[in-house]
């Protein structure tokens, strides 16, 4: 076997499986062994579906032996944030309360789509309770550790999804992003994380947090895996009322399209303040590589973030209000307190936040008349320590958890497609840079990221193996 299964991306694995260099069962067995060997250290998985995964892998191998067509991700292992429904498994959504629920009767649409593409589901992944957080320090299931440094957080709320990819457990995972929950952990764990346009990928079978803000998308260690998985999951889904019937735009063929015709700018003002020096240096490095010479100002970003907070806490608390009344002791205390505060916000504030959202969306559309791609930091810092409660921004000590979304919230607020790309620092932890495009323009993100990857500016090598805690 010449393929290093711990480090290979999903496309490389699928090519090897389809040409019979390795069987899907061998790949799946290797992934399960890697999870068993490392997850005591990472705590990325809440459930491993070994029997189901082996059975599916054998089906893929049988189809190949029979000369039947298999999907573009044939034999590639993947895992999903545990708010995606998996048939026969209880959808925990990071909570204690959901343990009492019946198992899901069918897979979420995107889980089914990746399986149809030949990918092998191996398990469900840790997260902040009900996706409300940026740290994945879950009081019920424990913190997920960053594979680059086990004393640090993986980010959240899709922390398990990012850690599993960064640590080489699987090449591909799914997560959700309300205010930054794909991009923040992608940045802190040094991998690629795509938040598509709002409504571009189906959320059917996903435990929602804030319906008007929730997105779903992939994590991977290569641009081509991001493109291939995104393509496999595209398509109108009537089971999700916000998943539009817009014409599919394939991203995988864009990998070698280059930058011709793409107008690129760097976000200034709000997005150029508050971050650690290495974060701003990463943005500058990406800008130089892409030839970005102009700067744009995104107006009222601080108000957009405030409005996003109002919408988030109002919708989230309303969704969980029955359990807040009857089972408050069963919530993660941090989640419960934020939900309870949301119940006190006047309805007029929520309406005003939505009105501002419309105004803000129009202003951003005006900016995209002159540029095609905007660059900004993903997080204001590298991965903080587990248990850390504050960080310093512009000389002021602020709470850590909400401020990890400093640069992600004002953008997800209006549903823009964004790809966080990883900068590996030779003498430090990785950091992410956001590539931001106009709605339904994911192809521009893939084109720019592919150029950066080809030039060695961005990369996502597997983190050095961490010792298993004794």
Secondary structure, 3 states (H helix, E strand, C coil): CCCCCCCCCHHHHHHHHHCCCCCHHHHHHHHHHHHHHHHHHHCCEEEECHHHHHHHHHHHHHHHHCCCCCCCCCCCEEEEECCECECCECCCCCCCHHHHCCCCCCCCHHHHHHHHCCCEEEEEECCCHHHCCCCCEECCCEECEECCEEEEECCCCCHHHHHHHHCCCCCEEEEEECCCCCHHHHHHHCCEEEECCCCCCCCCCECCCCCCCCEEEEEECCHHHHHHHHHHHCCCCCCCCCCCCCCCCCCHHHHHCCCCCCCEEEECHHHHCCCCHHHHHHHHHHHHHHCCCEEECCCCHHHHHHHHHHHHHHHHHHHCHHHHHHCHHHCCHHHHHHHHHHCCCCHHHHHHHHHHHHHHHHHHHHHCCCCCEEEEECCCCCCCECCCCEEEECCEEEEHHHHCCCCCHHHHCCCCCEEEEEECCCCCCCEEEEEEECCCCHHHHHHHHHHHHHCCCCCCCCCCCCCCCC
